[in-house]
Each structure stands twice: as structure tokens, then as C-alpha cells.
């Protein structure tokens, strides 16, 4: 499945923040999912 991360989620993921829920963390870590990030977030 494809997932587009918003800016906050991307920042929390990169910084390994506890603000990121376990559910979202598992989705991002699942190699079967394609994680997308908008160029605007960079």
C-alpha cells in the first residue's frame, strides 16, 4: 500500500519521536508499504 507522510509525521519518524504512534511506526517499517514524502516537506 502507498502512504504519503505529512511533514510532522516525517519529522517525528526521522527523529524517532515518541509522538509517533505504534500503529504509524509499524506502517512505516513494513517493507511491503511504499512510503512517500512530498518535496514540499523537504
N, C-alpha and C positions, 0 to 999 in steps of 0.2 A: 504494500500500500504506500502511497505517496503522502508525505506530511510536509507542510510548509511551516517553518518555525517563525513566530513573530520575534521582534527584536529582543524583548525581555526574556523570552524562553531561550533564545540563542545565548545571550549573555549569562544567564543562570547556568546553562549547560556547560559553557566554556569555563566558568569559574567554579564549577561543581558546588553550586549553591544549594543549601538546604531548602530554599524556596521552591525548588523544582520537585513536583510530586513524584512519588514512586511510580505511578502509572505512566507519566510522561517520560521519565527516565528509562523505563523498560521499553517503551515505544522507540525511543531514540537509539537504544542499544541493540535492538533487534535487527540483525543483518538482513532480514527479509524485507524491511521497510526502507524506502528511499526518503532520506531527509533532505529537504530543500531549504535554502535560505535566500531571501530576497537580496539583491545587490544593494538596495537601499539600507539594509541592516548593517552592511559593512562600512 
